[in-house]
C-alpha cells in the first residue's frame, strides 16, 4: 500500500528512538568488562529483570503478529498467545533456579558446566546462533512493516534503520543497556496496550455506513497493489477494511452500541456479522500473485477455534498433528530460547531468578489477555491493511488518532529494538565467549572478549537486515513458531536431562543438540509452508506430512540423548 508520513508521527518516533540510543550510550560507561557486557555484573534487581523478561519476550511476534492473526483469523490467533504464555510454566518450575547455578554468560556455559566439553560448547553455540537468526527474521520483518506507514519509507529502509539502531545499542553497552531498554519497552507496551483496550471498549462496536462494495486487491510479484484489477494510486482509493456489516437484533435501528464492558464486548461481537478477508496465492511466469477478497462471517464463527488452524475442524490427521506440534513447540520453546535464558545471569542468585520469572509471567499474562481485545478491535476498526497483517495493532491506534498511532508505532519499534538486542547479545556471546575463547582456545583478555563480542554483534546485525528484507511478506507470529521449534528440539532435551538424569553424558548432550537442531531445521525447509511461501512451489510437493516439526523432533532429541548416554561410559563430573 501507499503511505504518507505525518510530521507529528515522525517527530514522536524520532524522539523515542533517540531517547533509547541516548540511554544506551549513557549506560555504555558501565559495560566495559566482560562481566558487565555479557551479564550486567549479575546485579540487576529481580523486579527490573522480570519486566525486562517481558520486554525481551514480548517481541514483534507478540504485539504485531498475534494481533494481526486475531484480526484476520479470529480466536485462532489467540492460541499462539496461550502457547507462548504456557511455556513460562516450564521456565518457572524446571529451568529458572538450576540454570542460574550452572552458567556465567551463555547457554553453552550451562550445558558444558558438568563436563568441560568443547564438543558441547561447539554444538550449543551453533544452536544458539541458528535459533537467534531464525528469531531475528520476524523482528526485522516487523520493523520494516512499522516504518513503512509511519515514515513513508520502503520496507528495506525500516529493516536497515532498526538494524543500525540495535547494533549501536548492543555495541555501546551490552547487557546493561539491553536490560534497561527491555525494561522501559515492557513497561510502555503494557501501559499503552491497556490504554488501547480502554479506548476500544469505550468506542464499542459500530456498523460502517460508507461504501462497502467488495474490492478485490492483488499484490503482484513486483509489490504493486491492484484494486479490482487496476493499479492503486493512493490510500484513499481503498474502502474500509475490517468492518461490522450488522449488529445484533437488540440494536435494531442503531449503528453503534456505545461503550461496552469487557465481557459484553465479546457477547455483542458474537451476535454480529463481520466482513473479513481471505487470501489466495496463484503463480504464473512472472511470479506469485496474492489476491485478497472480502468474506462475510458471523462473529460466533470468528470466536471459535478452527478458522486458521485447520486441524481443529478439518478432521485430517496431518492437520491435527500440525496444530499439536506447534502447541508443543510453543510450550517447550520458551525455556529453551538462548536470549531468554541468559537473562538469568543478570541477577545475583537463584531466588532472584525465581522472582524475576514470576514477575515476567504476570506482565506477559496481562499483555496476552489484552491482545485478544486489540486483535478483535482491529478486526472491526475499518482500518486494516489486508496485504499486511503485521500492521493491525498500529492501524487500530490510527483509527483513534494519528498521535496515538505514532506513539504505539514508536513503542512497537522499541519492542523490536529490545528483542533484537537480546538476540544479538545471545549470538555475540556464543561467538566470542563460546566459539572463539572456549572452542578455538584463543586466549582473550577481558577487553578483547568484549571487543570480539561487539564485532560479532555487528556481523549478526548485518545478517538480520538481509533476512528481514528477504522474508518481508510473512506474518511475524508464524515465523517465530519456527524459532520455537528449533530451540525446543535442540536445547530442551539437553537442559532437562542434564538437570534431572545423572546418567547423562557429554556425548549424549552433543548428539541430542545436533540431531534436534538439524532435524527440526531440515523438517522446516522441507515443509509445505516453506515450499509455498519461500520456494514458490506447490504445497503438494513437500515430502513431510505436516509443517511444524516439534511433535517429532523434540521427542527425538530425548531419545537420542538417552540412547547415546547409555552407549557411552559416564565421565566423572568436574
MONORGI-V469635 format. One record per residue. N is the residue number from 0. PSI is psi in whole degrees, -180 to 180 (NA if undefined). NEAR is the number of other C-alpha atoms within 12 Angstrom. Layout:
BEGIN
n = {N N}
psi = {PSI PSI}
near = {NEAR NEAR}
END
This chain:
BEGIN
n = {0 1 2 3 4 5 6 7 8 9 10 11 12 13 14 15 16 17 18 19 20 21 22 23 24 25 26 27 28 29 30 31 32 33 34 35 36 37 38 39 40 41 42 43 44 45 46 47 48 49 50 51 52 53 54 55 56 57 58 59 60 61 62 63 64 65 66 67 68 69 70 71 72 73 74 75 76 77 78 79 80 81 82 83 84 85 86 87 88 89 90 91 92 93 94 95 96 97 98 99 100 101 102 103 104 105 106 107 108 109 110 111 112 113 114 115 116 117 118 119 120 121 122 123 124 125 126 127 128 129 130 131 132 133 134 135 136 137 138 139 140 141 142 143 144 145 146 147 148 149 150 151 152 153 154 155 156 157 158 159 160 161 162 163 164 165 166 167 168 169 170 171 172 173 174 175 176 177 178 179 180 181 182 183 184 185 186 187 188 189 190 191 192 193 194 195 196 197 198 199 200 201 202 203 204 205 206 207 208 209 210 211 212 213 214 215 216 217 218 219 220 221 222 223 224 225 226 227 228 229 230 231 232 233 234 235 236 237 238 239 240 241 242 243 244 245 246 247 248 249 250 251 252 253 254 255 256 257 258 259 260 261 262 263 264 265 266 267 268 269 270 271 272 273 274 275 276 277 278 279 280 281 282 283 284 285 286 287 288 289 290 291 292 293 294 295 296 297 298 299 300 301 302 303 304 305 306 307 308 309 310 311 312 313 314 315 316 317 318 319 320 321 322 323 324 325 326 327 328 329 330 331 332 333 334 335 336 337 338 339 340 341 342 343 344 345 346 347 348 349 350 351 352 353 354 355 356 357 358 359 360 361 362 363 364 365 366 367 368 369 370 371 372 373 374 375 376 377 378 379 380 381 382 383 384 385 386 387 388 389 390 391 392 393 394 395 396 397 398 399 400 401 402 403 404 405 406 407 408 409 410 411 412 413 414 415 416 417 418 419 420 421 422 423 424 425 426 427 428 429 430 431 432 433 434 435 436 437 438 439 440 441 442 443 444 445 446 447 448 449 450 451 452 453 454 455 456 457 458 459 460 461 462 463 464 465 466 467 468 469 470 471 472 473 474 475 476 477 478 479 480 481 482 483 484 485 486 487 488 489 490 491 492 493 494 495 496 497 498 499 500 501 502 503 504 505 506 507 508 509 510 511 512 513 514 515 516 517 518 519 520 521 522 523 524 525 526 527 528 529 530 531 532 533 534 535 536 537 538 539 540 541 542 543 544 545 546 547 548 549 550 551 552 553 554 555 556 557 558 559 560 561 562 563 564 565 566 567 568 569 570 571 572 573}
psi = {160 143 143 130 145 138 -42 -41 -44 -42 -46 -44 -46 -40 -42 -51 -44 -36 -43 -44 -39 -42 -40 -45 -37 -41 -13 -25 -20 7 37 -24 163 -41 -37 -42 -43 -26 13 36 6 26 17 135 146 -34 -45 -42 -36 -45 -35 -36 -49 -43 -35 -41 -37 81 -169 -30 -39 -50 -48 -48 -50 -44 -41 -40 -43 -41 -31 -25 -9 -143 -30 -35 -31 -22 -30 -45 -40 -44 -44 -43 -41 -30 -23 -19 -42 -44 -40 -50 -17 -42 -39 -59 -45 -39 -31 -37 -19 -34 -177 -49 -39 169 -37 -35 -46 -48 -26 0 -37 -30 -20 37 127 -33 -42 -46 -43 -49 -44 -35 -42 -43 -42 -43 -42 -48 -43 -42 -43 -32 -27 -33 -54 -29 -43 -36 -43 -38 -45 -38 -34 -44 -30 -55 -25 -47 -4 23 157 163 -45 -36 -39 -41 -44 -39 -49 -35 -45 -44 -45 -41 -40 -40 -47 -42 -36 -39 -1 -137 -26 -55 -36 -43 -47 -33 -43 -36 -48 -44 -44 -42 -47 -38 -47 -42 -51 -29 -36 -40 -43 -42 -42 -41 -38 -47 -36 -34 -29 -154 141 148 130 121 5 -163 111 25 128 135 127 125 135 131 117 164 -27 8 -1 148 125 132 116 38 -5 147 134 135 -44 164 -36 -1 -15 135 163 142 130 80 165 131 -15 137 166 161 -29 -11 27 133 -2 152 -3 150 -21 -176 143 152 167 -42 -34 -33 -46 -38 -46 -43 -37 -34 7 171 132 140 115 -170 146 151 147 132 129 148 143 -166 -17 -14 -159 129 135 121 134 123 140 142 130 126 157 151 -36 -38 -41 -25 6 147 153 -5 -37 -43 100 -23 -19 -14 -29 -30 -8 135 -41 -40 -40 -43 -37 -44 -46 -38 -41 -46 -38 -42 -41 -39 -41 -21 -33 -46 4 0 121 -40 -20 -44 -34 -16 -25 -19 -3 -4 166 -30 179 -37 -42 -35 -42 -44 -39 -42 -44 -43 -44 -41 -42 -48 -42 -40 -44 -43 -46 -33 -40 -27 -29 -42 -40 -45 -45 -35 -40 -37 -35 13 -20 15 14 153 105 -18 -4 91 -19 -14 13 -49 -49 -38 -29 -45 -37 -26 -16 -49 154 -36 -45 -37 -45 -43 -48 -41 -40 -41 -40 -36 -42 -27 -45 -43 -47 -45 -44 -38 -39 -41 -43 -34 -45 -43 -42 -36 -39 -38 -55 -52 -40 -59 -52 -51 -48 -49 -51 -15 23 120 120 134 170 -44 -41 -33 -38 -44 -41 -41 -38 -38 -43 -38 -41 -45 -43 -37 -41 -44 -43 -40 -45 -43 -35 -34 -39 -37 32 -26 9 149 132 -31 -40 -43 -37 -31 -37 -46 -41 -40 -46 -44 -47 -38 -39 -41 -37 -45 -42 -42 -50 -46 -34 -39 -31 1 112 -19 -3 134 166 -41 -37 -42 -44 -46 -43 -45 -45 -50 -43 -43 -49 -42 -45 -41 -43 -39 -44 -44 -22 8 164 -39 -42 -41 -42 -48 -20 -50 -16 27 172 142 -28 -16 -12 132 -16 148 -27 163 -32 121 -13 -37 -27 -47 -27 -51 -34 -41 -42 -45 -46 -44 -44 -47 -49 -39 -39 -26 -11 143 139 139 145 135 148 NA}
near = {33 26 24 20 22 23 16 20 30 29 20 26 33 27 20 30 34 21 22 38 33 22 27 35 28 19 28 27 19 25 33 31 26 33 28 34 46 51 41 37 28 31 25 32 29 31 30 36 48 40 40 49 51 49 48 52 54 51 52 49 49 55 57 54 47 50 50 49 46 47 50 48 43 45 38 35 44 43 39 45 42 29 35 42 37 28 35 39 27 30 38 32 20 26 41 41 31 29 42 38 26 30 32 35 46 45 50 49 39 39 50 39 30 29 27 26 28 28 29 40 42 36 39 50 43 35 46 48 43 40 44 44 43 39 49 52 48 46 59 60 53 61 56 47 51 52 42 34 38 43 32 23 25 27 35 30 28 33 42 29 37 44 43 30 40 49 41 34 47 53 41 38 42 50 55 48 44 58 56 45 49 47 40 33 43 45 35 32 46 35 21 31 43 25 23 37 36 24 30 38 29 22 23 32 43 36 33 27 17 17 16 24 18 23 28 30 35 31 34 29 21 13 23 22 32 29 28 21 17 17 21 25 15 16 21 15 21 30 28 34 47 46 43 41 35 32 32 29 16 15 18 13 12 17 23 27 30 21 20 24 22 21 15 19 34 28 21 34 41 28 26 35 31 43 37 43 36 27 24 21 24 22 20 13 10 12 20 25 28 31 28 32 26 29 27 23 30 26 34 22 24 37 36 24 25 25 31 31 33 22 24 23 19 18 15 16 17 24 24 24 27 35 35 28 37 43 36 37 43 44 36 42 46 46 46 45 52 52 50 53 50 47 55 53 47 44 41 26 27 25 22 30 40 34 29 39 45 30 29 41 34 25 37 39 30 27 41 41 31 35 45 43 46 47 48 49 47 49 50 46 39 37 35 42 38 45 37 42 47 49 51 50 57 50 48 43 38 30 30 28 20 27 24 29 38 38 38 43 47 40 45 54 54 51 47 54 53 57 52 56 57 54 51 55 60 52 52 48 50 44 43 43 42 46 36 27 27 29 27 17 15 17 18 21 15 21 19 21 33 36 31 33 42 40 26 32 44 30 26 40 42 28 29 42 38 27 30 39 32 22 32 36 35 37 40 43 41 44 44 45 46 44 47 52 51 55 55 53 55 55 56 49 43 50 48 35 29 37 28 14 20 19 26 39 38 41 36 42 50 41 37 47 49 39 37 43 43 30 33 43 32 26 32 38 26 29 30 29 32 31 23 27 32 23 21 25 22 21 22 18 18 24 19 26 26 35 39 46 48 44 35 32 40 42 30 31 41 36 26 32 39 30 21 25 28 20 17 18 15 19 18 13 16 10}
END
